[in-house]
Amino acid sequence: MPEIDRYVIMGEMSLDGGIQPIKGVLPIAIQARKEGFKGFILPEVNAREAAIVNDLEVIGVSNLMEVVDFLSGE
């Protein structure tokens, strides 16, 4: 099971549990790395942009269930 406190988790959740894109992903990812976070869980649409940052695990998700699955180790 991942250590949740080592991940930045961002996204806008819609009523059906879908995760919508956010703005400003690259600066957030850069800051997360500077602050020593292991990874960044964010909308799948934004994952490519965040992946530019080295040494930061990027997990793109499309719905809340994928976040739950990742955090529960599945």
N, CA, C and O atoms as a printed pandas DataFrame, in Angstrom:
     atom_number atom_name residue_name chain_id  residue_number  x_coord  y_coord  z_coord
0              1         N          MET        A               1    0.841   -1.182    0.000
1              2        CA          MET        A               1    0.000    0.000    0.000
2              3         C          MET        A               1    0.893    1.254    0.000
3              4         O          MET        A               1    1.793    1.370    0.832
4              5         N          PRO        A               2    0.651    2.172   -0.911
5              6        CA          PRO        A               2    1.456    3.390   -0.974
6              7         C          PRO        A               2    1.238    4.274    0.261
7              8         O          PRO        A               2    0.170    4.273    0.873
8              9         N          GLU        A               3    2.278    5.018    0.597
9             10        CA          GLU        A               3    2.160    5.975    1.695
10            11         C          GLU        A               3    1.477    7.225    1.148
11            12         O          GLU        A               3    2.094    7.994    0.411
12            13         N          ILE        A               4    0.224    7.431    1.498
13            14        CA          ILE        A               4   -0.577    8.513    0.918
14            15         C          ILE        A               4    0.030    9.892    1.167
15            16         O          ILE        A               4   -0.151   10.803    0.359
16            17         N          ASP        A               5    0.736   10.049    2.261
17            18        CA          ASP        A               5    1.321   11.357    2.572
18            19         C          ASP        A               5    2.528   11.688    1.706
19            20         O          ASP        A               5    3.063   12.793    1.787
20            21         N          ARG        A               6    2.961   10.747    0.881
21            22        CA          ARG        A               6    4.090   10.975   -0.022
22            23         C          ARG        A               6    3.633   11.339   -1.435
23            24         O          ARG        A               6    4.452   11.467   -2.345
24            25         N          TYR        A               7    2.311   11.507   -1.612
25            26        CA          TYR        A               7    1.741   11.812   -2.922
26            27         C          TYR        A               7    0.938   13.105   -2.891
27            28         O          TYR        A               7    0.220   13.385   -1.931
28            29         N          VAL        A               8    1.073   13.888   -3.957
29            30        CA          VAL        A               8    0.187   15.025   -4.171
30            31         C          VAL        A               8   -0.992   14.471   -4.968
31            32         O          VAL        A               8   -0.799   13.776   -5.966
32            33         N          ILE        A               9   -2.203   14.777   -4.530
33            34        CA          ILE        A               9   -3.398   14.288   -5.221
34            35         C          ILE        A               9   -4.227   15.500   -5.624
35            36         O          ILE        A               9   -4.665   16.275   -4.774
36            37         N          MET        A              10   -4.438   15.657   -6.937
37            38        CA          MET        A              10   -5.195   16.802   -7.432
38            39         C          MET        A              10   -6.114   16.384   -8.565
39            40         O          MET        A              10   -5.832   15.429   -9.289
40            41         N          GLY        A              11   -7.202   17.100   -8.712
41            42        CA          GLY        A              11   -8.145   16.867   -9.794
42            43         C          GLY        A              11   -9.510   17.387   -9.390
43            44         O          GLY        A              11   -9.796   17.595   -8.211
44            45         N          GLU        A              12  -10.321   17.587  -10.367
45            46        CA          GLU        A              12  -11.691   18.026  -10.107
46            47         C          GLU        A              12  -12.600   16.825  -10.347
47            48         O          GLU        A              12  -12.619   16.257  -11.440
48            49         N          MET        A              13  -13.350   16.446   -9.319
49            50        CA          MET        A              13  -14.202   15.265   -9.440
50            51         C          MET        A              13  -15.609   15.688   -9.839
51            52         O          MET        A              13  -16.200   16.590   -9.245
52            53         N          SER        A              14  -16.131   15.012  -10.859
53            54        CA          SER        A              14  -17.509   15.270  -11.265
54            55         C          SER        A              14  -18.446   14.367  -10.457
55            56         O          SER        A              14  -17.998   13.450   -9.769
56            57         N          LEU        A              15  -19.722   14.634  -10.547
57            58        CA          LEU        A              15  -20.703   13.902   -9.745
58            59         C          LEU        A              15  -20.727   12.400  -10.027
59            60         O          LEU        A              15  -21.120   11.612   -9.166
60            61         N          ASP        A              16  -20.308   12.001  -11.230
61            62        CA          ASP        A              16  -20.295   10.572  -11.556
62            63         C          ASP        A              16  -18.992    9.887  -11.160
63            64         O          ASP        A              16  -18.793    8.712  -11.469
64            65         N          GLY        A              17  -18.095   10.615  -10.471
65            66        CA          GLY        A              17  -16.832   10.035  -10.024
66            67         C          GLY        A              17  -15.692   10.209  -11.008
67            68         O          GLY        A              17  -14.560    9.820  -10.719
68            69         N          GLY        A              18  -15.976   10.792  -12.175
69            70        CA          GLY        A              18  -14.928   11.053  -13.158
70            71         C          GLY        A              18  -14.005   12.163  -12.675
71            72         O          GLY        A              18  -14.427   13.063  -11.950
72            73         N          ILE        A              19  -12.755   12.092  -13.079
73            74        CA          ILE        A              19  -11.768   13.098  -12.689
74            75         C          ILE        A              19  -11.505   13.997  -13.894
75            76         O          ILE        A              19  -11.071   13.531  -14.948
76            77         N          GLN        A              20  -11.772   15.291  -13.725
77            78        CA          GLN        A              20  -11.640   16.272  -14.803
78            79         C          GLN        A              20  -10.259   16.919  -14.778
79            80         O          GLN        A              20   -9.635   16.991  -13.719
80            81         N          PRO        A              21   -9.769   17.392  -15.929
81            82        CA          PRO        A              21   -8.452   18.019  -16.008
82            83         C          PRO        A              21   -8.340   19.273  -15.140
83            84         O          PRO        A              21   -9.333   19.922  -14.810
84            85         N          ILE        A              22   -7.098   19.586  -14.784
85            86        CA          ILE        A              22   -6.807   20.787  -14.011
86            87         C          ILE        A              22   -5.768   21.625  -14.756
87            88         O          ILE        A              22   -5.112   21.140  -15.677
88            89         N          LYS        A              23   -5.627   22.884  -14.350
89            90        CA          LYS        A              23   -4.638   23.777  -14.947
90            91         C          LYS        A              23   -3.432   23.901  -14.027
91            92         O          LYS        A              23   -3.534   23.696  -12.818
92            93         N          GLY        A              24   -2.289   24.241  -14.616
93            94        CA          GLY        A              24   -1.089   24.502  -13.825
94            95         C          GLY        A              24   -0.367   23.272  -13.339
95            96         O          GLY        A              24    0.288   23.312  -12.298
96            97         N          VAL        A              25   -0.470   22.175  -14.072
97            98        CA          VAL        A              25    0.105   20.902  -13.643
98            99         C          VAL        A              25    1.630   20.942  -13.557
99           100         O          VAL        A              25    2.198   20.435  -12.590
100          101         N          LEU        A              26    2.294   21.521  -14.530
101          102        CA          LEU        A              26    3.753   21.495  -14.541
102          103         C          LEU        A              26    4.355   22.195  -13.323
103          104         O          LEU        A              26    5.210   21.605  -12.662
104          105         N          PRO        A              27    3.949   23.429  -12.992
105          106        CA          PRO        A              27    4.521   24.047  -11.790
106          107         C          PRO        A              27    4.201   23.290  -10.500
107          108         O          PRO        A              27    5.003   23.278   -9.566
108          109         N          ILE        A              28    3.035   22.667  -10.453
109          110        CA          ILE        A              28    2.672   21.875   -9.273
110          111         C          ILE        A              28    3.597   20.670   -9.160
111          112         O          ILE        A              28    4.076   20.354   -8.071
112          113         N          ALA        A              29    3.849   20.000  -10.274
113          114        CA          ALA        A              29    4.737   18.834  -10.275
114          115         C          ALA        A              29    6.160   19.222   -9.880
115          116         O          ALA        A              29    6.805   18.511   -9.110
116          117         N          ILE        A              30    6.643   20.327  -10.395
117          118        CA          ILE        A              30    7.990   20.801  -10.049
118          119         C          ILE        A              30    8.080   21.076   -8.550
119          120         O          ILE        A              30    9.053   20.686   -7.905
120          121         N          GLN        A              31    7.087   21.734   -8.003
121          122        CA          GLN        A              31    7.083   22.041   -6.569
122          123         C          GLN        A              31    6.975   20.771   -5.734
123          124         O          GLN        A              31    7.613   20.661   -4.686
124          125         N          ALA        A              32    6.172   19.812   -6.191
125          126        CA          ALA        A              32    6.033   18.544   -5.469
126          127         C          ALA        A              32    7.382   17.843   -5.375
127          128         O          ALA        A              32    7.739   17.321   -4.319
128          129         N          ARG        A              33    8.126   17.828   -6.466
129          130        CA          ARG        A              33    9.454   17.208   -6.442
130          131         C          ARG        A              33   10.382   17.957   -5.488
131          132         O          ARG        A              33   11.108   17.337   -4.711
132          133         N          LYS        A              34   10.360   19.286   -5.545
133          134        CA          LYS        A              34   11.213   20.097   -4.653
134          135         C          LYS        A              34   10.918   19.820   -3.186
135          136         O          LYS        A              34   11.821   19.824   -2.349
136          137         N          GLU        A              35    9.641   19.580   -2.881
137          138        CA          GLU        A              35    9.239   19.337   -1.497
138          139         C          GLU        A              35    9.403   17.877   -1.075
139          140         O          GLU        A              35    9.054   17.518    0.049
140          141         N          GLY        A              36    9.927   17.038   -1.960
141          142        CA          GLY        A              36   10.242   15.665   -1.608
142          143         C          GLY        A              36    9.117   14.662   -1.731
143          144         O          GLY        A              36    9.210   13.563   -1.184
144          145         N          PHE        A              37    8.050   15.016   -2.442
145          146        CA          PHE        A              37    6.977   14.047   -2.649
146          147         C          PHE        A              37    7.445   12.946   -3.587
147          148         O          PHE        A              37    8.266   13.185   -4.473
148          149         N          LYS        A              38    6.935   11.763   -3.396
149          150        CA          LYS        A              38    7.280   10.615   -4.230
150          151         C          LYS        A              38    6.517   10.635   -5.544
151          152         O          LYS        A              38    7.066   10.282   -6.588
152          153         N          GLY        A              39    5.244   11.047   -5.499
153          154        CA          GLY        A              39    4.422   10.971   -6.695
154          155         C          GLY        A              39    3.313   11.994   -6.740
155          156         O          GLY        A              39    3.074   12.753   -5.801
156          157         N          PHE        A              40    2.644   11.974   -7.887
157          158        CA          PHE        A              40    1.587   12.935   -8.184
158          159         C          PHE        A              40    0.445   12.148   -8.814
159          160         O          PHE        A              40    0.605   11.569   -9.889
160          161         N          ILE        A              41   -0.695   12.125   -8.153
161          162        CA          ILE        A              41   -1.898   11.473   -8.672
162          163         C          ILE        A              41   -2.780   12.586   -9.220
163          164         O          ILE        A              41   -3.157   13.504   -8.492
164          165         N          LEU        A              42   -3.106   12.501  -10.500
165          166        CA          LEU        A              42   -3.814   13.584  -11.164
166          167         C          LEU        A              42   -4.626   13.058  -12.330
167          168         O          LEU        A              42   -4.514   11.882  -12.673
168          169         N          PRO        A              43   -5.446   13.905  -12.952
169          170        CA          PRO        A              43   -6.245   13.446  -14.091
170          171         C          PRO        A              43   -5.357   12.884  -15.208
171          172         O          PRO        A              43   -4.295   13.426  -15.516
172          173         N          GLU        A              44   -5.819   11.800  -15.793
173          174        CA          GLU        A              44   -5.077   11.124  -16.860
174          175         C          GLU        A              44   -4.713   12.081  -17.996
175          176         O          GLU        A              44   -3.634   11.975  -18.579
176          177         N          VAL        A              45   -5.603   13.004  -18.304
177          178        CA          VAL        A              45   -5.376   13.972  -19.377
178          179         C          VAL        A              45   -4.146   14.836  -19.091
179          180         O          VAL        A              45   -3.472   15.274  -20.024
180          181         N          ASN        A              46   -3.849   15.083  -17.823
181          182        CA          ASN        A              46   -2.723   15.933  -17.440
182          183         C          ASN        A              46   -1.426   15.164  -17.194
183          184         O          ASN        A              46   -0.382   15.783  -16.986
184          185         N          ALA        A              47   -1.464   13.853  -17.213
185          186        CA          ALA        A              47   -0.311   13.045  -16.815
186          187         C          ALA        A              47    0.916   13.271  -17.689
187          188         O          ALA        A              47    2.032   13.315  -17.171
188          189         N          ARG        A              48    0.742   13.413  -18.983
189          190        CA          ARG        A              48    1.880   13.597  -19.882
190          191         C          ARG        A              48    2.663   14.856  -19.528
191          192         O          ARG        A              48    3.894   14.847  -19.519
192          193         N          GLU        A              49    1.938   15.946  -19.234
193          194        CA          GLU        A              49    2.601   17.200  -18.880
194          195         C          GLU        A              49    3.397   17.049  -17.578
195          196         O          GLU        A              49    4.533   17.514  -17.493
196          197         N          ALA        A              50    2.817   16.411  -16.580
197          198        CA          ALA        A              50    3.503   16.234  -15.298
198          199         C          ALA        A              50    4.698   15.302  -15.420
199          200         O          ALA        A              50    5.665   15.432  -14.670
200          201         N          ALA        A              51    4.642   14.362  -16.360
201          202        CA          ALA        A              51    5.716   13.382  -16.538
202          203         C          ALA        A              51    7.015   14.015  -17.026
203          204         O          ALA        A              51    8.057   13.359  -17.027
204          205         N          ILE        A              52    6.969   15.268  -17.436
205          206        CA          ILE        A              52    8.184   15.982  -17.845
206          207         C          ILE        A              52    9.141   16.103  -16.659
207          208         O          ILE        A              52   10.356   16.152  -16.846
208          209         N          VAL        A              53    8.606   16.151  -15.455
209          210        CA          VAL        A              53    9.409   16.322  -14.245
210          211         C          VAL        A              53   10.059   14.987  -13.880
211          212         O          VAL        A              53    9.375   13.983  -13.679
212          213         N          ASN        A              54   11.381   14.993  -13.799
213          214        CA          ASN        A              54   12.134   13.784  -13.433
214          215         C          ASN        A              54   11.963   13.465  -11.954
215          216         O          ASN        A              54   11.676   14.345  -11.142
216          217         N          ASP        A              55   12.143   12.202  -11.623
217          218        CA          ASP        A              55   12.142   11.738  -10.230
218          219         C          ASP        A              55   10.823   12.003   -9.505
219          220         O          ASP        A              55   10.815   12.268   -8.303
220          221         N          LEU        A              56    9.722   11.933  -10.229
221          222        CA          LEU        A              56    8.396   12.065   -9.647
222          223         C          LEU        A              56    7.495   11.041  -10.324
223          224         O          LEU        A              56    7.285   11.098  -11.535
224          225         N          GLU        A              57    6.966   10.112   -9.546
225          226        CA          GLU        A              57    6.056    9.103  -10.083
226          227         C          GLU        A              57    4.732    9.784  -10.425
227          228         O          GLU        A              57    4.127   10.434   -9.573
228          229         N          VAL        A              58    4.286    9.636  -11.663
229          230        CA          VAL        A              58    3.049   10.269  -12.117
230          231         C          VAL        A              58    2.008    9.177  -12.360
231          232         O          VAL        A              58    2.224    8.254  -13.145
232          233         N          ILE        A              59    0.880    9.302  -11.672
233          234        CA          ILE        A              59   -0.209    8.337  -11.811
234          235         C          ILE        A              59   -1.421    9.069  -12.362
235          236         O          ILE        A              59   -2.059    9.847  -11.653
236          237         N          GLY        A              60   -1.738    8.822  -13.621
237          238        CA          GLY        A              60   -2.905    9.431  -14.250
238          239         C          GLY        A              60   -4.132    8.573  -14.004
239          240         O          GLY        A              60   -4.096    7.358  -14.196
240          241         N          VAL        A              61   -5.219    9.207  -13.579
241          242        CA          VAL        A              61   -6.463    8.481  -13.292
242          243         C          VAL        A              61   -7.628    9.136  -14.021
243          244         O          VAL        A              61   -7.616   10.337  -14.287
244          245         N          SER        A              62   -8.626    8.334  -14.336
245          246        CA          SER        A              62   -9.795    8.880  -15.028
246          247         C          SER        A              62  -11.043    8.895  -14.147
247          248         O          SER        A              62  -12.041    9.531  -14.487
248          249         N          ASN        A              63  -10.982    8.187  -13.004
249          250        CA          ASN        A              63  -12.131    8.201  -12.099
250          251         C          ASN        A              63  -11.682    7.906  -10.664
251          252         O          ASN        A              63  -10.557    7.465  -10.430
252          253         N          LEU        A              64  -12.561    8.152   -9.735
253          254        CA          LEU        A              64  -12.248    7.997   -8.320
254          255         C          LEU        A              64  -11.877    6.559   -7.966
255          256         O          LEU        A              64  -11.027    6.337   -7.104
256          257         N          MET        A              65  -12.497    5.591   -8.613
257          258        CA          MET        A              65  -12.202    4.192   -8.309
258          259         C          MET        A              65  -10.747    3.844   -8.608
259          260         O          MET        A              65  -10.147    3.041   -7.892
260          261         N          GLU        A              66  -10.174    4.433   -9.649
261          262        CA          GLU        A              66   -8.763    4.191   -9.957
262          263         C          GLU        A              66   -7.860    4.748   -8.852
263          264         O          GLU        A              66   -6.821    4.162   -8.549
264          265         N          VAL        A              67   -8.244    5.851   -8.265
265          266        CA          VAL        A              67   -7.484    6.413   -7.139
266          267         C          VAL        A              67   -7.552    5.455   -5.952
267          268         O          VAL        A              67   -6.534    5.153   -5.329
268          269         N          VAL        A              68   -8.742    4.988   -5.648
269          270        CA          VAL        A              68   -8.935    4.056   -4.533
270          271         C          VAL        A              68   -8.133    2.778   -4.775
271          272         O          VAL        A              68   -7.473    2.282   -3.862
272          273         N          ASP        A              69   -8.184    2.241   -5.993
273          274        CA          ASP        A              69   -7.435    1.022   -6.321
274          275         C          ASP        A              69   -5.946    1.235   -6.113
275          276         O          ASP        A              69   -5.279    0.384   -5.525
276          277         N          PHE        A              70   -5.412    2.357   -6.585
277          278        CA          PHE        A              70   -3.982    2.625   -6.417
278          279         C          PHE        A              70   -3.614    2.722   -4.943
279          280         O          PHE        A              70   -2.634    2.123   -4.501
280          281         N          LEU        A              71   -4.393    3.471   -4.194
281          282        CA          LEU        A              71   -4.080    3.671   -2.773
282          283         C          LEU        A              71   -4.256    2.403   -1.940
283          284         O          LEU        A              71   -3.654    2.270   -0.874
284          285         N          SER        A              72   -5.076    1.478   -2.419
285          286        CA          SER        A              72   -5.244    0.214   -1.698
286          287         C          SER        A              72   -4.287   -0.856   -2.195
287          288         O          SER        A              72   -4.350   -2.004   -1.755
288          289         N          GLY        A              73   -3.398   -0.482   -3.115
289          290        CA          GLY        A              73   -2.359   -1.398   -3.573
290          291         C          GLY        A              73   -2.754   -2.318   -4.700
291          292         O          GLY        A              73   -2.053   -3.293   -4.970
292          293         N          GLU        A              74   -3.849   -2.039   -5.361
293          294        CA          GLU        A              74   -4.295   -2.899   -6.475
294          295         C          GLU        A              74   -3.815   -2.374   -7.801
295          296         O          GLU        A              74   -4.097   -2.971   -8.840
